[in-house]
Amino acid sequence: MGPINLRVRYRPVRIGWCIKTDDLTEFRAAARLSHTFWGGTFNPMIPLGDKTIAKRLIENFQVDCLHCYSQTSEGDQLLQEHQHLEWPHSYKELFVDYWGSGRRTASFLDVRHPAQLLYENHIKGQTTLAWRAKYLKWSPSDPLADVFLATFGSYPEKGQTGQNYEDLFKHILRAEDIEISASRMPPDAYAGLTPSALTTCDLSPTDFTVPDGHSGIYHGSCRDFADIVSYWNIRATGRQVLFYDPAFHERMIETANHFLNALRQRPEDPFREPNSIAIWNKIRETAIDVTPFGERLSRSSLSAHSTYGCLPASLMGFREQAVLGTSSSGDRPSFTFELPPKPFFPDDTLHGQSVVVSVRPLVSENNVVFTPPYFPLLNQHYGHQAHIKASSARSEKESLGIIMAVTDTSLTVRALEVRSLVKSIFEKCGIEAKPSKAGLVGLRLIEQMGGLQGCRAFKVSGVRDLIRSYPPGSWFTRSGAVEKIRELDPVTTQPQFDRYRTLYIDGKHPKPEELFRSLVKNNVFRVGLCFVCPSCELEAWVHLDDARTNVTCEYCGKSFNVTPQLKDRDWAYRRSGLFGRNDNQGGGIPVSLALMQLKSVLRENVIAFTTGTDLNPVTADIKKCESDFVLIAQAPQSKNVQVVIGECKGDGGEITADDVTKLGAVADALRGVGCEPFILFAKTSNFTPEEIERCKGARDPIGHRIILLAKRELEPYDPYELATEEFEIRQYAHSLVHMSQNTHAIYFEPRPKKTVSAGSGSE
């Protein structure tokens, strides 16, 4: 047991409202319900007419659960296809009578919490208020009624929710009623505390997904379903947008100008055109008159790929807090911590309400994952493995969300086992993944060396040559080993070891003798003595632990006295353990080098990796194959989990057309479930022109996904330290995309520098 540092954030559950397409009646009902929940303004409306658009909205808004306002075949199918967004409670209602008393309460955080907070902090005991709460009203027959509902908010009847939210809003917040006339809107109608604004109280983006420079006017028709829903969803992303219908210019322009003037007075952002105003509309190609809105305007129209406001949207949450927890060790460690102070009221009468607790442990450990990748399809797997029930977990970027009751006081989260995580990811694309024999050997090799960074010695060509030159059963002397590591040039006979000057082991640049000593320390080689048996006259190697005055010959079985042969005798070394196997250690050396380079580029973005994995088709269109490793990463600039698969060859190995074709099919299957796949081919020697041409066949027409690492890229600490002297490339890659772009510029369409230094990655 020991302490562990964590970052914890509370956030409201994000509901996706599934409504019938072109049915404004359902939109109105869902909008009113949404305004009863804290964060409700940020809940998207999901029309059910187009599955592709519905899926994109769900993904972009990172929805936690779906609620269909009415039962339809389209809604049932959408729920079936998104079982990973399973309703977190055994009951499916939004408002539940928990005690059987007939008094219902909300299933998730409702607006009673922010209303009570505002009352306690700003109203209680005050005779004058620094701000104004207002409840705007309009005629149901007003043609702009849906615009007002989406902008200012309104509440459903008490009979639908069990609570009179309108009375609560007016009473607790001392709100005044404001009637919107049929001829004129109040110029500052958008400002102040409205039911819509109340749902946003104390919430801020948990990331930087939403660009701040896209606030402005939505130009549309108040009678058009797509315009109303798109307007709602653009506001739900966190952008400040006000609706304008040119058919009601005289009625709306004063409020629009008041709103635009407020936007233009914002502090200027050096990374944005000074206070530019975005003019949104439904279809990019539609010509609209923007002259009423002044200067410095930018068109931010929707298009075919972002219909109904399918735009990037941040999760909204409360302030992140630091927490100290207690960890427990074992095959699958866990950590337990007391929940930090809550920004809402853990009233026992509200015990049935739920909130998301987002957990980000500041710790890492081999073979387990504390922060799983952002892959919502695995929500149920995360729930089973990390928490108590499958429906409780929600995948988040850089954290794991657990849906809990507001009255809970502590939380225990278990780590995920790497192999289980890899297996589950491949299961989602119809592939069975299980460890290969070579993979088990490779993983043990890395563990024996003390982790990936302990494998740095294998970057030295002389070390790899030493291991390869002496098969199991043969032996060599220390002086002979050091000569191998020094790597004498066959022409000049000068040692080439100095080219590894950036190689640091145990905090220093080792000499060949020290490097050999570290290999012995890590049991790559065993030390012993070699004697000649007087009876059979064969040389026999004896391990240091077995050396004694009289030894038994392993060939003829006779005992002899070794003391006459001890004069001036040198120590004799053999390959040990895994390195004593006659199977190239399952290819573990080139695999460890490839993983090491990926780790040096991606750093903290690496979530997990494992060695050799057998991949068998279940429903995917692939052929049975093996990936020499699987690495899972989560880049901040990528919305999808990144999966790297690869083929690694030692000296003399060859990348075949079969390797390329099979791994290409696996990458296609991964992309089909929303992963961002990359294929890495590595060799401790150089690629032939034929191999390079084969690797081109696995390229993706959508973008770069192939990474090639030859001897030149595997041996330096930084993969492109040497290649940057030869090619016009990015010297310091920081992502998989950078690595694939460098591969393109080095191997597929080379961009050599005018002055080329010695060395090449291809023959």
N, C-alpha and C positions, 0 to 999 in steps of 0.2 A: 504494500500500500504506500502511496506517496501523493504529494500535492500536484495539481495540474491547473494550468491557467486556461481560462476559457473566456470567450466573448459571447454574450447572450443578448438577444434582441426580441422583444415581443412585437407581434404584428397581428392585425385582424385577419381572419380567414377571408380569402378572396373568392367570391361567388361568381360564377359565370351564368348569367340569366339567359336561358334558351327560350326564344320566342318564335312564333310563327312569322315567316316572311310576309311583309306587306300587311301586318296586323297591328295597327297602332293601338288598338285596345289592349293587347297583351303588353306592348311597350309601356303604356301608361301604368298598368297594374304592377309590372316588374319595377318600374322606376320608383313608384311610391314605396314599395316594399324595400327597395335598396336603400332609400333614405332613412330607414329605421335602424340601419346598422352602421357602426363606426367604420369608416372607410368605404361606405356604400357608394359614394360618388366615383370611386375608383374601380367599381365592379363593371365589367363589360357586358354589353348586350350582344347576344350571339344568335343571329337569324338562322333558321334551320333549313333554308332552301338550298344552300350550296355547301356540301360536305367539306370541300377544300377550304372555303373561306372560314367555316366554323372551326376547322382544325387549326388554321393559322391564327385565328383570334385566341383560341385556347392556349396555344403555345406562346404567342407574343405577350399575353397578359399573365402568363404563369399562374393560371387558374388553379385553385385548390380543390374545388368541387363544383359540380354542375347542378343547376336546379331548373327543371322544365316547368314553365308556368302551367301548361296543360299537357295532357298525355297525347302524344302523336306517334306515328310509326317512325318519323324522322328523329324525334327526340329519343325514343327507345333505342334506335340504332346507334345514335351518337353516344348514349350512355354505355351501351354495350362495347363500343369501340374505345371507350375511355374508362375502363374499369380501374385503371391506376389512379383515377380521381374519385375513388369510392367515397360515398358519404361517410363522414367520420363517426357518425352515431348509428346506433341500431335502429332508431326511428328516422324517418325521412322528412319530418316536418321542420319548417322554419321557426314555428312557435309551438311550444309544448307545455302541457299541464303536467308538471313533474310530481306534484303531490296529490293529484286527484281532487283538488279543491275547486276546480273550475277556473282557476286563475292561470293564464298562460304567460310564459316568458320566452324570450328569444333564445334560439339555440346557439347563437354567436354573439360576440360583443355588440351591444346595441347603443344607441345614442344617449341613453340615460347616463352612461359613464362620462362622456365629455361634457354633457350638460351639468352634471353634478360637480365636475372639476371646475368648470367656469364659475359656477355659483359659489363654491367654497373659496376660490382664489380672487374673484373680481367683483362679486355682487353682494355677498353676505356682509351685512353691516355697513354698506355703502349707501349714501344718500344720492350721489350722482355717479353716473357710469361713464367710463372713458370711451366706451364704444356702444354701438346700438345694434340690438337684435331686432330683426323684422321678419314678419310672416306675410309674404306677398300673396294676394288673392286675385283671381281673374275669373271671368265667366267661362263655364265649361264650353260654351259655344264660340268663344273667341277663337278665330283662326290661328292665333299664335299660342294657343293653350299648351301644345306639346313642347314648343320652344321654351315657354316659361317653366314648365315642369322640369325639363332637362337642365335649365339654368339655375333656378331658384330652389326647386324641390318642393315636395308636398308629401303628406302622409296618408296611409290607408285608414279605413274606418276601424274603430276599436273592435268591432265584431270579428275582424279578420286577424287581428294580432293579439287581442287580449289586453292591449294597452292603448290609452288615448295619447298618442305621441304629440298631436297638435296641442292639446292642453298642457302637456308636460313642457313643450318648447316655450309656449307663451308664459306659463306661470313661473318656471324656474329662471328663465333668462329675461323676464320682464320685456318680452317682445311686443312690438306694436303691430297692429294690422295695417297693411297698406294695400289699397285697392288699385289695380292697374286698369285704367280706363280704356275704352275702345278707341280713343283718339290719340293718346299720348302716353309714353312710358316715362317714369321718373328718370332723370339723367343719370343718377347714381344708383339705379336699381340693382346693378351687379355687385355693388360694394356693401360691406357690412355682414353681419352674421345672419345667414339664412339657413333653412334646413339642409340645403346642399353643402354650405360652408361648414356647418357643424360636424358633418361626417369626416371632414379633413383635419379636424382639430388635433394638433400635436403630431401629425404624421408627416414624414419626410421620406424621400426615396432611399432605399437601401443600397442603391448603386447609382451609376451615372448614365443610365440607359437613355433617358429623355433629354434631348438637347434643349437648352434654355431659350434658344433663339427662334422658336417656332410658335410663339404666342401671337394672337391676332384675331382675325375675323373669319368666321365660317360663312361663306356665301352660298346660300341654298334656298330651297322652297320649304315653307313651313308645312305644306301638305304632302311632301314627299317622304315616304317611309325611310328610304335609304339615306336621305339628308339628315333626318332626325336622329337615326341610329348612328350614323357616322359622326355627327356632332357630339352625341353623348360619348362615344368611344374615344374621340380625340381628347375630350376633357378628362376622360377616365385615365389617360396616360399621364396626366399631371400638367398638361399644357394649359395655359390661360387663353381661352378662346370664347368669343361671344358671337352669337348667331345674328345674321343679317339677311333679310329677305327683301330683294329689291321691289317686290310688289307692295311692301309696306314701308317704303323709304321715309316718308314724312313722319311716320310713327316711331321709327327705330333709329334714325340717323343721329339724333341728339345724344341718345345713350351710347351709340357706337363711338361717336367722337369723344365723349367724356372718357370712355374706356381706353381708346387709343392714346389720348393725351396722357393718361396715367401710365400706360406702357412706355411711352416715349420719355417719360421722366425717370425711368429706372436708371440706376448707375450703369455706366457704359462698361461693356465687356470687351477687353482688348482682343479676344479671340473671335469676335462676332462683329458684323457690320453694325455701326452705331445705331442702337435702338431700332433695328429694322422690324417691320411689321409683316407677319405672314398672312397671306390671304388664301384660305383654304376653300376648295370646292370639291364636289364629288368626282368629276371627271376632268382629267388634265386637259383634254382637247377642247373643252367647252370655253367659248369666249365669254368673258364677263367684264363688266364695267367696274374698274377699281378706282376711278377718279374721285369718288366721294371720300376716299380714305387718306388722302394726302400723299406725301412723298415717301421715298425710301421703303418701298414695298417689295416683297418677294412672294412669288407664287409657290405655295406648298400644297398643290393639288394632290388629291388621291389619284390612284391609277388602278389598272386592272389587278395588279398584285397586292394592292392595299385597300380594296373595297371594304366599306363599312368600318374604316379606321383600323385596318390591320397594321398597326404601327408599333414600334418598340415601346414597351411600357415597363416602368420600374415597379417593383414591389414596394408598397408603402408600409413603413413600420415606425416604431418608437425608437428613442435613443438607445444605442448599443451600450451595454454595461459590462464591466470587467467582473469576473467571478473566479473564486478559487474553489476547485473541487478536489475530490479524493479519488485516486485511481486504484484499481486492483489489477494485479498481474494474473497471468494464466495463458491458456491457449488462445483465448479471445478476451483481451483486457476490456474493462469497462471503467466508467467514471461516474461519480455521483456528486451532485452539488445542490445546495439550497438555492431556490429561485430568488433572483434579486428583487428589490422593491418594484412593485407593479404600478404602472401609470393608470390603473383603473381600480374599481372597488371590488375586492374579493368578498362581497356580501354573500352570506349563506343562502339568502333567498335567490341569488343569481348563480348558484352553484352549477346549474346545468349549462350555462354559457361557456363557450369554448374560445380559445385564443391559440395562436401559433407561437411556440417558443423556438426561435432560431438559434442553433447552437454551433459555435465555431471553436473547436479545441485548438489551442496553440501548442500542438505536440504532434510528433510523428514517430512511428515505430515500424520496424521491418515486419513484413508478412501480414500486417493488418492495416485497415483503413479506418481512420477516425472521422474524416470528412469525405463522404462518398461523392462521386462526380455528379454534376447536374444532368440527370437522366430520368425525367419523371416516369418513364415506363417502368422503372424499378421501384416506384414508391412502395408497393406491397412487399417487395423483397427487403427494402430498408426497414419497413415496419416490423417484419418478422425477425430480422437479424439484430436491429439496433434497439428496438423498443418492445413493447408487450404485444401489440396487435398490428395487423397489416394495414388497417385503414388509418392509422394515426400518423404515419410519416409522410413528409412532403420534401421532395428533392428541391434544393435551392442552390443558387450559384454561391460557392465558397462556404456553404453551411448546410445543416440538416434541420428541417423544421419538424417539430413534433406538436400535434394538435392536442391540447390539454384543457382541463377545466380551469376556470379562473381562480378557483379556490385551492388548487394544488400548490404545494409548498416546496417540493423537491423533485428532482428528475435523475434517473439513471439511464445512461446510454452505453450500449456495448459496441465495440469495434467490429468491423466487417472483415472476414477472412478474404484474402486477395483472390485465391483460387475460386471461391464461391462467387465473388463479384464478377470475375472474368467469365465464369460459366453462365451467370445470369444474363450478362450483356449479350453473349452469343446466342443464348436461348431465344431472345427477343427477335433475332433475325433468322431463326430456324436452323441453327447450327448447334450440334453437341460439341462441347469443348471439355477436354480432360487432359491431365498432365501426361506427356509422353515420357518414355524411359530416358531419352536424352535430356529432356527438360528437368527431370528429377536430379540427374547427374550435374547438369549445369547450375541448378539452384544450390546444390550442396557445395559445388566448387566456389561459388560466390560467398557462401557462408564461411567456408574454410579460410578464405582470404580476408575475412573480417568485413565483408560488404563490398559494394562496387568500388569504392575508392581504394580498397586494399588490393584491387586487381590492376593497379597502375603499372606494376612491374611488367605485365604482359604487353604494354605498349612498346617495350624494347624488343626490337627484332631479334637481337642476340639471345634474349631469354626464351622467346618462342622457338628459336633454332635449337637451343640447348635441350628443351623438352622434346622436340621432334627428333633430334639426332640420336638419342639414346633410348631404344625400345625397352620395355619391361625386361628385367633380367640382366641387362648390361649395366656397367658402372663407369664412373669417370672420377677424375681427381679434382680437387678444388682449383688448382692452377689451370687445368684444362677448361673448367667451367668459366672461370674469369676471362680466359681468352675468348671463349665463345661470346660472352656478354659484351666484351669490348668491341666485337664485330669489326674485324680487320678488313679493310678494303682489298679486294682480290688483285687490284692493279697496283695501288700505291703501297699496300701493306700497312697503311696507317689506320689506327683505330677510329671508328666513326661514332663512338659513344657520346661524344660531346654534343651531337645534334639533339640529344634528349636533355638539354640544359634546363628546360622548363618543367621537367618531371621531378616532382617533389614527393618524397616518401618520408613519413615521420617528421615532417616539417623541414626537410633539407634536401638539397640535390645530392643523391647518393653516388658514390663511386662504384665501379663494377664489383669490387670486393664486398662493399656494404649491401649492394643489391642482392648478391648471391646469399649473403648472410640472412637477409630478410626472407628470402624464399625458403631457406632451411628452417627458419623460425616458424613459418606458416605451413610446415610439413609438406612442401612441394617435393622436397628431396629428403631422404633419410641418410644418415651417416653411418658408416661401418668400416670394416677392414676386409681386404682380399688376401686369401692364402692359397697356396698350391698344395693339394692333397698328395702326400708321399705315395699313397697306394695307387690311385687312378690317374695322378698327374694332371687333374683338371683344376681350374681356378674356381674357388668357392668364395662367395661374398657372405660375410657374417655381420649382422646388425650389431651396433655398439652395445645394445642391452644384452645380447647373447654371447658377446666375446668373453672367453675365459681361457685358462691355460690349455685345456684339452677341449677341442670342438669336434663335432661329428660332421663328416663330409656329407653334403646334401645329395651327392651323386652315387657314391659307393657305400655310404652308411658306416664307414670305418672311422674310428676316433684317432686323432693325432694331436701332438703337442705343437702349439703355434709359436712358442717363445723363440725358437731359432730363426723365425722369419720376421721378427719385429724390428730389426735394425733398419734405420732410415726409411721406415715404411710411411707412405702418404695415406691420408684418409681416403676412403673410397665412398662415392655417393651413388645412390639409386633414386629413381622416381618413386614417390611414396603415395599410398592411399589412392585417391581418385586419379592422380597423375601416374600411378603405376598401372593403370588400365590400358589395354591395347585398343581403345575406341576413340582416340582423340578427345577424351573427356566429354563425349557427347557434343562436341562442337562448342563447349562452354567458353573457351578462350575468346574466339571472335564475337560470341554473343555478349560476353561481359564488356568487351571493348565498345561494341555498338551501344549498349545500354549506358555505359559510362559517358559517351559523347552526347547522347540524348539528355542525360541528366545534367550535364554541364551547360547545355543550351537552355533547357526548360526550367531547371532549378526547382523552385517551389511549386511550379505548375504541374509537376509529376505527381499523380495521385497514387499510382501503384504500378508494379510490373511483375511479371512472372516469366519463367523460361519456358522451354519447349512445350507446345500445346497441340495435341491432336485435334483436328477439326473434321467432324463427320456431318454430312448433310442429313437433315431431318425433313424440313420443307424447303430449305434454301436451294437455289440452283447452283450448287458447287460440287466439286469432286473431293473425295477424301484427301486430306493433305495435312501437313504439319507446319505450324509457324514456329520458328526458332525462339521467338519471344513474343509477348504481348505487353504493350505499355499503354497505360491509360493516363491521359492528361486533361487538364481543364485550363485553357488559356483565357485570360480576362477579355480579350477582344473577340472570342468565339462564343456563340450562344450554345453550341453543341459540345458534347463530350468528344474528345479526340482519342482515337484508338490507332496505335501503331502496331502493325504486324510485320514480320520480316524473315528474310533468309540470309544466314551468315555463313561464310565459307572461310576456312583456313587456307594456308598456302597450298596451292595446287588444286583447290576446289573450283567448281565452275557453276555459275548461275545458268540454269537450263531454261529452255522455253516452257517446260512443264511447270517449273517453279513460278515463273512469271504469270502464266495463264491461271493457275490455281489460286494464287494469292490475289490476283486481280478480281476474280469472281467473289472471293471472300470480302474484299473491300466494297464491292458493289452491294453485297448483302447488308453490310454494316451501314452503308449510306441509306439504304432503304428504310431503316428504322430511326433515322435522324442522327446517327453518329457521323463524325467527320473523320474518315479513314485516311491513313497514310501507309505506304508500303516502303520499307527500308531494305535495301540490298547492301550487304557489307562483305568486304574481303580483306584479309590481312596482306594480300598481295595487290596486284593491279587488275583492273577490268580490261578484258580484251575488247576490241571494237565490236566483235560479234555479241558479246554480253551486253554492251551498252545498247546496241540496236534491239536486242530482245527486251530489255527493261523499258524501252520506249513504249512497248506494246501494252503496258499496264497503266499508261497515263489516262487521266480522267479528262474528258472534254470540258467539264465544268471548271476545272482549275488544276493547279499543281498538287500532286499527291505522292510523287515518287522521290525518294531520298537515296542517293548513292554515297557510300563511304568506303573509299579504298584505303590502302596503307597510308597514303599522304594525309587523309582526314582522320584516321583512327589513332595515329601515333602521337600527334601533338596534344597538349592539354586542351587548347581550343581547336575545334575541328578544322577551321579554315585559316589557321595560322600560316601554313605553307601555301595553300591554294591561293590565298589573296595576293601572293607575290607573282603568280602566274596569270590570274584571271581578274577581270573586272566584276567583282562580286562584293557582297556584303561581308565585311571581315568578321563582324561579331553578330552572329545569328542569335535571335532571342525567341524564336518560335519555330514550329514545324513548317509553317508556310515559308519562312525565311530559308530554312534548310532545303526545301524543295525548289525554291527559286534559285538558290545557289547551285543545286544539282543541274538545273536546266542550263545555267550559264557556264558550267564547267564541262558537262558531258553531252547534253543533247544538242544545244546550239552554242558551242564554246565562244566565249568572248575573251580571248587572250590579250594580255597587256603587250605593249610594244616591246618592252624588254622582259624576256622570259628567263627566269632562273632555272637551275637544274632541278630535275625531279618531275615525275609525271604520274598521274593516277591511272593511266591506261597504257597499254602496250601497242 
